[in-house]
Amino acid sequence: KYQKRWSESLKGDSAPMAAEIERAKKYCQVIRAVCHTQIGKVKIGCKKAHIKEIQVNGGTTAQKVDFVTGLFEQEVKVADVFAQDEMVDIVAATKGHGFNGVVTRWGVTRLVRKSHRGLRKVACIGSWHPARVQFQVPRSGQRGYHHRTEINKKIY
């Protein structure tokens, strides 16, 4: 649907796209640009472009929308966004590994070979009282796909 509107706007009748842009200026507070990499220019074996939403900050909503619409179908270089020797923080999700047990997830020592009812477990998950499992006790669950922030990375 969006592609149809965009192709119509390129033919000269820019009413549908202009209406959406005016609607964004009137009702939206957060403006994000959907961007993609030019993967063909980098020889890394990957063929699929990386798609990313990038939030635009600073100024009023109308100024943000005008800034983003000025960048439609334009190439944005790294030097336009980052300065030489600038320090940045990187926010991302770690590589996901699914549901894992305590030996893989927390590095708990395996039990002996002859142990009853399995050996890739935690031997004791706590004392009788307090009568609940404390949060420090290793438990099985999700490994990876965690939100992480790396701070102070230098742009060379």
JOPETA-V630106 format. One record per backbone hydrogen bond with DSSP energy under -1.0 kcal/mol. CO is the residue of the C=O (numbers start at 0). NH is the residue of the N-H. Records with the same first field share a line. If there is no record, write none. Layout:
CO->NH ; NH
This chain:
0->4
1->5
2->6
3->7
4->8
5->9
6->10
11->13
13->17
14->18
15->19
16->20
17->21
18->22
19->23
20->24
21->25
22->26
23->27
30->55
32->53
34->51
36->38
37->40
41->43
49->36
51->34
53->32
59->63
60->64
61->65
62->66
63->67
64->68
65->69
67->70
70->73
77->81
82->85
85->154
87->152
89->149
91->147
97->142
99->140
100->104
101->105 ; 107
111->114
118->110
129->131
133->136
140->99
142->96
145->93
147->91
149->89
152->87
154->84
